[in-house]
Amino acid sequence: MMSFLAVSDCSGGIVSLIAASQKIIRLIQIIAPILLIVMASIHLVRLMKDPDDKKGLPRIKNSFIAAALIFFIPMFVDVVMNMLGSDVTISACWNAAKGGGNTHPSYINPDPSKTPTPIYIDPSEYEKGTPKIVASPGVDEGKSGNMTYYVYVPNNATPNLPLIVWLHGDGGSASGAKNNPLGKTAEKAGHPAIVVSPHSPNLGSAGNKGWYEAGHLEEVKAIADKVCEEYQCNKSNINIGGHSRGAIGTWMMVSKYGSYFHSAAPISCCRSGGFKPENFKGIKVWAMRGSGAGSGSGNDDIYGSCMSSSVNSVKPYAKALKYTILPGTTHGGAGSNAVNNTEMVTFMLTD
């Protein structure tokens, strides 16, 4: 592939420019055919009044052909972009821009009540504790700004444990954050950790576009600082991960705060605008998505190009890097796999 198509060329600025162009194209795609059909109708009326008008029929024909071309050519371009390999920058940027300038596609359902089955499981395993390191094992609840967060305290908790911050995706519920099984997974892996799961209500709906929106990254960082202080965590082993829009938050948290984190696990989504891959220097990264299953918003293959772009952009800087594609796994299934994956947790928490 020619060098000007290298994945690393896909920057947030280019994505934003393509996103603006796509909006203009969509407007033209709708308005122009309507105007052309109206013109064709006018010519048809004139032809009915004057059947001898030799120019009338070609005008009608040309108007309908032009309307069809204007309507279908953008669709054809979109199909071509989806068919191109994930290493082709123009394809990666085109698909990334579908979300309006960020790397999260625009299929997001703004109604959390209609969100697909939550990825978090096993709520019966958790009991309420008290928010200090001396608490009984279980889940503690806290509040920071507009966000509620839930802290998993492992069995036999001691000072200096690692901390994992986990960000949910669109429509994630408070009970889903509270019942995040990642803490149990860390214990099963033999690497107990404090796990904090912030809850951002109505994530993905109007007025709450993501963890990476203005003020949200700072709020997540404040929660991590507060929890690490209260539970006496190991400040050199603070880790972050997330699923779907939570994965965008993961990419962008490390982009903003760099070496504050020991590792990152973005699952089933990509970076957003203003991304700084150089801030991943010395950080372990395990990116993961599903493939070949589901349809529409449940098909993780739609993230193929933008995830490859994100992974390749940090490759020169990361201390260790893994990118796993799970065959036959849906978008939600990839998130479920991650929070129950002992191998991934071991990778995150160890050197």
Protein Blocks (a to p, Z undefined) as FASTA:
>chain_A
ZZklgfklmcfklmmmmmmmmmmmmmmmmmmmmmmmmmmmmmmmmmmmmmmlmklmmmmm
mmmmmmmmmmmmmmmmmmmmmmpcfklmklmmmmmmmnoopabdfkbcfblklgccdfbe
hkllpccddddfkbccddddddehjbccdddddehiaehiacddddddehiafklmmmoc
klmmmmmnopacdddddddehihiahiabjkbghklmmmmmmmmmmmmmnopafklccdd
dehjlmmmmmmmmmmnmmmpmbdcdehiacdehiafklmgoiacdddddehiaehjllmk
lmmmmmmmmmmmmmmmmmbdcddddehiafklmmmmmmmmmklmmmmmpZZ
